[in-house]
Amino acid sequence: MASNSILEMKNITKIFPGVKALDDVSLTVERGEIHAICGENGAGKSTLMKVLSGVYAFGTYIGDIVYENEVRKFANISDSEAQGIVIIHQELALSPHLSIAENIFLGNEIKNVFGLINWNKTYQEASSLMARVGLKEDPNLPIKDVGVGKQQLVEIAKALSKRVKLLILDEPTAALNDEDSAHLLDLLRHLKGQGITSIIISHKLNEIEAIADTTTILRDGKTIESLNMKGSKVSQERIIKGMVGREMDNRYPARNADIGDEILRVENWSAYHPIDSTRLVVDDVSMNVRKGEIVGLAGIMGAGRTEFARSVFGHSYGTNITGKVYKNGKEISVKTISEAISNGLAYATEDRKRFGLNLIEDVKRNISLASLKSFVRFGLVNDNEEYKRASEYRASMNIKSPSVLSVVGQLSGGNQQKVVLSKWINVNPDVLILDEPTRGIDVGAKYEIYLIIQRLASEGKGVIVISSELPELIGICDRIYAISEGRITGEVLRQDAKPELLMSYMTMEKSKK
Amino acid sequence: MSTATTQKKSPFDAIKSRLQGVDLRQNGIFLALIGLVIFFAATTPNAASISPTNFSNLVVQNGYILVLAIGMVMVIIAGHIDLSVGSIAAFIGAVAGILTVRPIEQDGWEWLPALPWWGGILGAILVGAIVGMWQGFWVAYVGIPAFIVTLAGMLLFRGLALMTLQSSNIGPFPDEFRAIGNGFIDKEKTLNGLIGIPEQFNAIALIITALGVVAIWISQLRTRAGKIRYEQPVEPVFWFYGKNVILSIMVAYLGIQLSQANGIPITLVVVVFLILLYTMIMNKTPFGRYIYAIGGNLNAAVLSGINVRLVNFFLFVNIGALAALSGVLITARMNSAVPKAGDGFELDAISSVFIGGAAVQGGVGTVTGSMLGGMIQGVLANGMNLNSVGIDVQMTIKGLVLLLAVAFDVWSKRRK
């Protein structure tokens, strides 16, 4: 009888020009387990999975992949898929205008003897696959009308249609709310019961703690350790220690708040959906921030938190917006973004790649974009001053890039986030709205972002932090508003903030008459 | 990963590190252009391609494409396209004809007095800007993709050109008007006698060339000194001096050649002025920066407080005015406004921009690159003509050059 492992990756080394992305990495995955891979951004997790799935073909790396007791030499993804290895990437590979069923069988269509697609069988099979993943939708529904959580399920159904034996998920819950995440994790347990092995890459340690049988930690392209999660309880702190190579006793910096007078107040703010103008998305929200205060806005995705922030920031979301904004007690107009900026507001988006950065441009020009006018002398941009200022931010924000002339798209998530923050700090705002400022970035960089947020507050600015991670809000905020279905459902001071309490506010439904 | 890198040294890395700060793509097409010039000098009968007259012809024949390419690269960087510039050029040629010549007495234009030549040129450019407002309105404020708006414009303005000209030609134009497309500075060499330059050369052309070379060195050295003062990385010394020496030699050579023909063409003065002006706009003004930002990431540009609609609107006003100027140039050169003028110009301009290194997705491109792209096309066509290459082969080669230039871009990006 052969060993019980389904996969052994032995001494894998992968070198890109000038960079050793993987350095003698080994990974053993037991049959039928859920195996978590952790590591900071850039530790080599995704590269390892690309080697495994054939994205990097055999011959471009050193080492052996032993899968089902045989050394494999995958030349591309279809080779590995033919053996039952399916990878689901963080950015889902679905075609938005095709239906759920069409997406499930995309590239793998069920055909009749004439080579034409057998639609009846397609829908029948799709329905049964959807039932297996617990997706209750019409298989005819176009993907674009399906939420992110359910799209993830479609991807898994697609994997099942390919007779998957080893399912690899790259940050599957990064974009999901807690409910969808919980469902996804349940599904993985359920599939495990059916003998499907999973590898899950995640930054969310509580999930790993809840679901993984084994956790392998990578750091700087090397395997640090594999922890058995089944028997003795492995704490999150233990995993973090492995990831960052040091103990992180405190994930949040100590807060020593010096809170002054009210700087921003929003009253009776409402906004409707930009396309469906009968749908109320932000419902009569009133809130305020004081100088030096960090205020949290807690809500699950779709609760209206981003929508609220963006509608306040120059009406950049929504229609039929009503309500009043006061700064230092005086009413201000925020009808356009440039008006909002000149009135001292700044909004750093939750989706830095789509809405925050020009990824093909350098660090310098990204930092200066929102405040370009301040570099202008006699109608011309002084690019030497611009370079100097950007270099100052690079030093003070600890942006790890070769220089400020480096292209932003080549930086890691944490460093990109620091560029976004620098860009908005440079417009010298009085109030900063930071939407998911630590999404998708590693533990060490998160701590740095928290320090930056505290520094901004200590300079007398008001900071509003939107987050779906409750521990984060509780760890850094002085006061937290909970938002649900577009309404403020609760307001909690730092000392009273408990995850259970906030969650109960965040899931509060409108009273039905 | 990015910080803790163990780098292996190889001879290739050594070369790479010496070339740090050098824009290989831009310099690559510069070298390709020089290569082409040398190639045709060697292959054309009697080295006709580098004769003074041919240089003069090259400049005059290609000026209008360079003018269009300036407008086009800006539009393409912002992520749009403009297919209508050829038709606009034809329409504006007709407008210029109506304004300055007012030809056909029986056609109902009798009420309009003929303007002086400068009034005709300004009026034509103004009408071009209005045409641009029309297209900019649809693109920026209604939100119709530029491809559709300008495809419609291509038909629309060709139609208007035909209507205005009633399918005939307008001409001849006043001499001053013709000079912008066909004229030279001090063609009669009146200055020569005063400062004792041999009759073989045009004195003012030599003086302008000398001033041009001095201006290149002053501005390059000043920019470099400024960067060094601010501790910015600069090109390696050998590269900086090497590049500018080559550039100076080329400018001096071109100037001397032109001075042995008719002198400096007025078209060249217009084109050089526009290149300098627009290079400054693209690199040094917020407007230019916003164009790059919009093409790089539209959403991020909007959320940075940029008035994207206004920028897009002005981009089309701008290319409308430049298309009009190019219409004036060809009308002046042909001394006649014809309905078929400018046919296919849009494709030449677009090719120039992409050979010059712009990205189809937007966000990337330069004015100088597009100028080099335009010159490569011009030199190629001119050289092939002198070698009596048939139009069939010429088109095939032009197509392949465009394809390979962009393929080279894609390939070098993938290697990164």
Interface residues (C-beta under 8 A of the other chain):
Chain A: G18 V19 K20 A21 G42 A43 G44 D220 G221 F313 G314 S316 T336 I337 S338 A340 I341 Y347 T349 R354 F355 G356 L357 N358 L359 I360 E361 R365 L369 A370 L372 K373 V376 G379 L380 V381 D383 N384 E385 Y387 K388 S391 K400 S401 S403 L405 Q410 L411 S412 K423
Chain B: M1 S2 T3 A4 T5 T6 Q7 K8 D13 G226 K227 R229 Y230 E231 Q232 P233 M280 N283 K284 T285 P286 R289 Y290 Y292 A293 G296 N297 N299 A300 A301 V302 L303 S304 G305 I306 N307 A359 G363 V364
